Amino acid sequence: MTLRLLQSPGLTTPKDTELDLDDTETNFMSLMKLRGDLSGKDFFFAFPGQAWAMVPQERNLKCFRTFGFGSGRLEKVDEGYRIYSRELLFYLDPATGEILQEWSNPFLDGRKVEVVHIQNDPVNGVFARSGPGPLAPPYPWSVTARSDQ
């Protein structure tokens, strides 16, 4: 199965005459400005979210709220920009927003299990102006999901 992020005629907006995202360099630099500070200074970011269980033929179950935050730095390199970063993500009670230490797992008859929060250190890579790799253009990305996994 292949999923692609495509433009939809119902979601198009008039072209911005000041910002041409069809231009490869403008597109790349816009992404870099969204991702971090081009001056090389440290930057900070946050990413709230939700974690759901999706079981075929059953209702989806909201298991957790999540809240992540991180810090990073961009460094200009020949290929584009190298990112150095680290991040934390906490699993929160979906009703109260409290950080969970244990969770009553509904798929194990409510058995209490330890919650292991995420510490991604490091999260490094190179955003390349061209070439292969997940951090290289063209943007937006094409997303491919394999149904045999």
C-alpha positions in Angstrom: 0.0 0.0 0.0 1.4 3.4 -0.9 0.2 6.7 0.7 1.3 9.9 -1.0 1.0 13.5 0.2 -0.6 15.2 -2.8 -2.0 18.6 -3.5 -5.8 18.6 -3.7 -7.7 21.1 -5.9 -10.0 21.9 -2.9 -7.0 22.8 -0.7 -5.0 24.9 -3.1 -4.4 28.6 -2.3 -3.2 31.4 -4.6 0.5 31.3 -5.2 2.5 33.7 -2.9 4.4 36.1 -5.1 7.0 36.7 -2.2 7.6 33.0 -1.3 8.0 30.6 -4.2 8.1 27.1 -2.6 8.3 25.6 -6.0 11.9 27.0 -6.1 14.1 24.2 -4.7 16.5 26.6 -2.8 13.6 28.6 -1.3 11.8 25.5 -0.3 14.9 24.0 1.3 15.8 27.2 3.2 12.2 27.6 4.4 12.3 24.1 5.9 15.6 24.9 7.6 14.1 28.1 9.1 11.1 26.2 10.4 13.4 23.5 11.8 15.9 25.6 13.7 18.1 28.7 14.0 20.3 29.2 10.9 22.8 31.3 12.9 24.0 28.2 14.7 22.5 29.2 18.1 20.7 26.6 20.2 17.0 26.3 19.6 14.2 24.7 21.6 11.0 23.1 20.4 7.9 21.2 21.7 5.5 18.7 20.2 2.3 17.8 22.0 0.3 14.8 20.7 -1.8 11.7 21.4 -1.1 8.0 21.2 -3.9 5.8 20.0 -4.4 2.0 19.8 -6.0 0.9 16.5 -7.2 -2.7 16.5 -8.9 -3.9 13.4 -12.7 -4.3 13.7 -12.7 -2.4 17.1 -13.0 1.2 18.1 -9.8 3.2 18.3 -8.7 3.8 21.9 -6.9 6.9 23.0 -4.3 5.5 25.3 -2.2 8.6 26.2 -1.7 12.3 25.6 1.9 13.0 24.9 4.2 16.0 25.3 7.7 16.2 23.9 10.3 18.8 23.9 13.9 19.1 22.7 16.8 21.3 21.9 19.1 21.4 18.9 21.6 23.3 16.8 22.0 23.6 13.0 25.4 23.8 11.4 26.0 24.7 7.8 27.8 22.0 5.8 28.6 21.5 2.1 25.5 19.3 1.6 23.1 21.6 3.4 22.7 21.7 7.2 23.6 19.2 9.9 21.3 19.0 12.8 22.4 18.1 16.3 19.5 17.6 18.7 18.0 15.6 21.5 14.5 15.2 22.7 12.3 13.8 25.5 8.7 12.6 25.2 6.4 11.9 28.1 3.3 9.8 28.2 0.4 11.6 30.0 -2.9 10.5 31.4 -5.4 11.2 28.7 -7.9 12.8 31.2 -5.7 14.6 33.7 -2.5 15.3 31.7 -0.4 14.0 34.6 2.9 12.2 33.7 2.3 8.5 34.0 4.7 6.1 35.8 2.4 3.1 35.3 -0.6 2.4 33.1 -3.5 -0.1 33.3 -3.2 -1.8 30.0 -6.6 -2.6 28.6 -5.1 -5.2 26.3 -3.7 -7.2 29.2 -7.0 -7.2 31.2 -6.1 -3.9 33.0 -2.8 -5.2 34.3 -0.6 -2.3 35.5 2.6 -1.9 33.5 5.5 0.5 33.7 5.5 3.4 31.4 8.8 4.0 29.7 9.2 7.6 28.4 11.3 8.4 25.4 14.8 9.9 25.5 16.1 10.3 22.0 19.7 11.4 22.4 21.1 12.0 19.9 18.8 12.9 17.0 21.3 13.9 14.4 21.4 14.0 10.7 22.1 16.1 7.6 19.3 17.9 5.7 20.8 17.7 2.2 19.9 20.1 -0.6 19.9 17.1 -3.0 20.5 13.4 -3.2 19.1 10.3 -1.5 17.8 10.0 2.0 14.9 10.9 4.2 16.1 14.4 4.9 16.7 15.4 1.3 14.2 17.1 -1.1 11.9 17.0 -2.8 9.5 18.3 -0.2 6.7 17.5 0.7 7.8 13.9 1.3 6.2 10.9 -0.3 5.1 8.5 2.4 5.2 4.8 1.7 3.6 2.2 4.0 4.3 -1.4 3.4 1.4 -3.7 4.1 3.6 -6.8 4.5 5.0 -5.7 7.8 
